[in-house]
Amino acid sequence: MNIVLITPEQAQSEIWSIQSSRQLQHLHQHLAVKVGDQLKVGIRGGARYLTEVIAVTADEIQLKALVSQAVPEKLPVTLIVAMPRPKVLRRLIMDSVTLGVEKIVLLHSYRVDKSYWQSPLLQQIDDYVTLGLEQAGDTMAPCIEIHKRFKPFVEDMLPSYIAAQRPAYVAHPYATTAMPHAIEHACSIVIGPEGGFIPYEIDLLVANGCQAVSLGSRILRTETAIPYVLGRLFSQYG
């Protein structure tokens, strides 16, 4: 935890209060917080601050703001990813948020097992977003959308994401064009399931404005491909 996130309601008075059991446990066990210490605190959806601890108990830590700090810059990217296995979903959301993705779309495709959409982990996405923000020292959560029908999304919604200065790239191991490097414009990135998109899906994505691009001769897991692609496209950010 590199920042403590609180809600706007917790920051309405001059004295702020941390009462989350998870946050308190971390602050007590790992940081041994005491009166006079300074903590980085962010208001979710707002600014972040350097604060001073003014009171510590087992059930509450009270703070006062000292000075505001800059919030990390977002990557200008919409990440469209086929719904992963439930055990991968947590890492995928956390890592994408930590890396600064602006928007995340979870999408169905032919090789996505329908049981994935029944996972209780889908109800915990906001918790994973919070953990990703705390890791990055960020306060601004990405927009997250869920689309369970591939064809309607690609035909009806994807074209609206694409413009001359906002292309969409679909990672495809058999594409003949290499993925760009260090771009200076916003974009959408489409990542398939573990088994990859089927030819029909690739054709539909390309027909609706995507550019099929290759990451090289190696076929990567979803959780490996995402940080690799983001690092390749936005290496100038940081």
C-alpha positions as CSV (number, residue, x, y, z in Angstrom):
1,M,0.0,0.0,0.0
2,N,1.8,3.2,-1.2
3,I,-1.2,5.4,-0.6
4,V,-4.2,5.2,1.8
5,L,-7.4,5.8,-0.1
6,I,-10.3,7.4,1.6
7,T,-13.7,8.4,0.4
8,P,-14.8,12.1,-0.2
9,E,-17.1,11.7,2.8
10,Q,-14.1,10.9,5.1
11,A,-12.4,14.1,4.1
12,Q,-15.3,16.5,4.7
13,S,-13.9,17.9,8.0
14,E,-10.5,19.2,8.9
15,I,-9.6,16.0,10.7
16,W,-9.7,12.8,8.5
17,S,-10.3,9.4,9.9
18,I,-9.1,5.9,8.7
19,Q,-11.3,3.1,10.1
20,S,-11.0,0.4,7.4
21,S,-9.9,-2.8,9.2
22,R,-7.7,-3.8,6.2
23,Q,-6.0,-0.4,6.0
24,L,-5.6,-0.3,9.8
25,Q,-4.0,-3.7,9.9
26,H,-1.5,-2.7,7.2
27,L,-0.7,0.6,8.9
28,H,-0.2,-1.0,12.3
29,Q,1.6,-4.2,11.3
30,H,3.7,-3.0,8.4
31,L,4.3,0.7,9.1
32,A,3.9,0.8,12.9
33,V,2.2,4.2,12.4
34,K,2.5,6.6,15.3
35,V,1.5,10.2,16.1
36,G,3.7,12.6,14.1
37,D,4.3,10.3,11.2
38,Q,3.5,11.4,7.7
39,L,1.2,9.4,5.4
40,K,0.3,9.7,1.7
41,V,-3.5,9.8,1.5
42,G,-5.7,10.1,-1.6
43,I,-9.3,11.0,-1.8
44,R,-10.8,8.5,-4.2
45,G,-11.7,10.4,-7.4
46,G,-9.9,13.5,-6.3
47,A,-6.6,14.8,-5.1
48,R,-3.9,13.2,-3.0
49,Y,-2.1,14.7,0.0
50,L,0.8,14.3,2.3
51,T,-0.8,14.1,5.8
52,E,0.3,14.1,9.4
53,V,-0.9,11.4,11.9
54,I,-2.5,13.2,14.9
55,A,-4.1,10.3,16.8
56,V,-3.7,6.5,16.8
57,T,-5.9,3.8,18.3
58,A,-6.6,0.2,17.5
59,D,-9.8,1.2,15.7
60,E,-8.9,4.5,14.2
61,I,-6.1,6.7,12.8
62,Q,-6.8,10.4,12.6
63,L,-4.9,12.7,10.1
64,K,-4.7,16.3,9.0
65,A,-3.7,17.3,5.5
66,L,-0.4,19.1,5.1
67,V,0.1,19.6,1.3
68,S,-1.5,18.4,-1.9
69,Q,0.5,16.2,-4.3
70,A,0.2,15.4,-8.0
71,V,-1.8,12.4,-9.1
72,P,0.0,10.0,-11.5
73,E,-0.9,10.5,-15.2
74,K,-3.2,8.0,-16.8
75,L,-2.3,6.0,-19.9
76,P,-4.6,7.2,-22.7
77,V,-5.7,3.6,-23.5
78,T,-8.9,1.5,-23.5
79,L,-8.0,-2.1,-22.7
80,I,-10.5,-4.5,-24.3
81,V,-9.8,-8.0,-23.0
82,A,-11.6,-11.3,-23.3
83,M,-12.9,-12.4,-19.9
84,P,-10.0,-14.3,-18.3
85,R,-10.1,-17.3,-15.9
86,P,-11.4,-16.1,-12.5
87,K,-8.0,-16.7,-10.8
88,V,-6.4,-14.4,-13.5
89,L,-9.1,-11.7,-13.2
90,R,-7.9,-10.3,-9.9
91,R,-4.3,-9.9,-11.1
92,L,-5.5,-8.5,-14.5
93,I,-7.6,-5.8,-12.9
94,M,-5.1,-4.9,-10.2
95,D,-2.1,-4.8,-12.7
96,S,-4.1,-2.8,-15.3
97,V,-5.1,-0.2,-12.7
98,T,-1.6,0.0,-11.3
99,L,-0.2,0.6,-14.8
100,G,-2.7,3.5,-15.3
101,V,-5.2,2.2,-17.9
102,E,-7.9,4.7,-18.5
103,K,-10.7,2.3,-19.3
104,I,-11.2,-1.5,-19.1
105,V,-13.7,-3.6,-21.1
106,L,-14.3,-7.2,-20.2
107,L,-15.6,-9.0,-23.3
108,H,-17.0,-12.4,-24.1
109,S,-15.6,-14.5,-27.0
110,Y,-15.9,-18.0,-28.4
111,R,-13.1,-19.5,-26.3
112,V,-14.2,-17.9,-23.0
113,D,-15.9,-20.5,-20.8
114,K,-19.4,-19.3,-20.0
115,S,-18.9,-20.3,-16.3
116,Y,-16.4,-17.4,-16.0
117,W,-19.3,-15.0,-16.0
118,Q,-20.8,-16.7,-13.0
119,S,-17.7,-16.2,-10.8
120,P,-18.3,-14.3,-7.5
121,L,-15.0,-12.6,-8.2
122,L,-16.8,-10.3,-10.7
123,Q,-18.6,-8.8,-7.7
124,Q,-15.2,-7.9,-6.1
125,I,-13.8,-5.9,-9.0
126,D,-14.0,-2.6,-7.1
127,D,-11.9,-4.2,-4.4
128,Y,-9.2,-5.1,-6.9
129,V,-9.4,-1.6,-8.4
130,T,-8.8,-0.1,-4.9
131,L,-5.7,-2.4,-4.4
132,G,-4.4,-1.4,-7.8
133,L,-4.8,2.3,-7.0
134,E,-3.1,2.0,-3.6
135,Q,-0.2,0.2,-5.2
136,A,0.3,3.0,-7.8
137,G,-0.4,5.9,-5.5
138,D,-3.3,6.8,-7.7
139,T,-6.8,8.1,-6.9
140,M,-8.6,7.9,-10.2
141,A,-10.3,4.6,-10.9
142,P,-10.6,3.6,-14.6
143,C,-14.0,3.2,-16.1
144,I,-14.9,-0.6,-16.3
145,E,-17.5,-2.1,-18.6
146,I,-18.7,-5.7,-19.0
147,H,-20.0,-6.9,-22.3
148,K,-21.2,-10.5,-22.6
149,R,-22.0,-10.5,-26.3
150,F,-19.0,-10.3,-28.7
151,K,-20.6,-9.5,-32.0
152,P,-23.0,-6.6,-30.8
153,F,-20.1,-5.0,-29.0
154,V,-17.7,-5.2,-31.9
155,E,-20.3,-4.0,-34.5
156,D,-22.2,-1.4,-32.4
157,M,-19.8,0.0,-29.9
158,L,-16.2,-0.6,-31.0
159,P,-16.3,1.7,-34.0
160,S,-17.1,4.6,-31.7
161,Y,-13.8,4.1,-29.9
162,I,-11.8,4.4,-33.1
163,A,-10.8,7.7,-34.8
164,A,-7.8,8.9,-36.9
165,Q,-5.9,9.7,-33.7
166,R,-7.3,6.9,-31.6
167,P,-6.7,3.6,-33.5
168,A,-7.5,0.1,-32.1
169,Y,-4.9,-2.7,-32.2
170,V,-5.9,-6.4,-31.7
171,A,-2.9,-8.5,-30.7
172,H,-2.8,-11.5,-33.0
173,P,0.1,-13.9,-33.1
174,Y,-0.4,-14.6,-36.8
175,A,-0.6,-11.0,-38.0
176,T,2.0,-9.8,-40.4
177,T,2.3,-6.3,-39.1
178,A,4.3,-5.6,-35.9
179,M,2.7,-3.8,-33.1
180,P,3.8,-0.1,-33.0
181,H,6.3,1.2,-30.4
182,A,6.3,4.3,-28.3
183,I,3.2,5.9,-29.8
184,E,2.2,9.5,-29.0
185,H,-1.6,9.1,-29.3
186,A,-4.5,7.5,-27.5
187,C,-5.6,4.0,-28.6
188,S,-7.6,0.9,-27.8
189,I,-5.9,-2.5,-27.3
190,V,-7.8,-5.7,-27.8
191,I,-6.4,-8.9,-26.1
192,G,-8.0,-12.3,-26.7
193,P,-8.5,-15.3,-24.4
194,E,-5.9,-17.8,-23.5
195,G,-6.6,-19.8,-26.7
196,G,-6.7,-16.6,-28.8
197,F,-9.5,-15.2,-30.9
198,I,-11.0,-17.5,-33.5
199,P,-10.5,-16.4,-37.2
200,Y,-14.2,-15.2,-37.4
201,E,-13.6,-12.9,-34.4
202,I,-10.3,-11.5,-35.8
203,D,-12.1,-10.9,-39.2
204,L,-15.0,-9.1,-37.4
205,L,-12.6,-6.9,-35.4
206,V,-10.6,-6.0,-38.5
207,A,-13.8,-5.3,-40.5
208,N,-14.9,-2.9,-37.8
209,G,-11.7,-0.8,-37.7
210,C,-9.1,-2.8,-35.7
211,Q,-5.6,-3.3,-36.9
212,A,-4.3,-6.9,-36.4
213,V,-0.7,-6.7,-35.0
214,S,1.8,-9.2,-33.8
215,L,3.9,-9.2,-30.6
216,G,6.4,-11.5,-32.1
217,S,6.8,-15.2,-32.5
218,R,6.0,-16.1,-28.9
219,I,2.4,-16.7,-27.8
220,L,1.9,-15.0,-24.4
221,R,-0.5,-15.5,-21.6
222,T,-3.1,-12.8,-21.1
223,E,-1.6,-11.5,-17.9
224,T,1.9,-11.4,-19.6
225,A,0.7,-9.8,-22.8
226,I,-1.1,-6.8,-21.2
227,P,2.0,-5.3,-19.4
228,Y,4.2,-6.1,-22.4
229,V,1.8,-4.3,-24.8
230,L,1.4,-1.3,-22.5
231,G,5.1,-1.0,-22.0
232,R,5.8,-1.3,-25.7
233,L,3.2,1.3,-26.7
234,F,3.7,3.8,-23.9
235,S,7.4,3.5,-23.1
236,Q,7.7,7.3,-23.1
237,Y,5.2,7.6,-20.1
238,G,6.4,7.3,-16.5
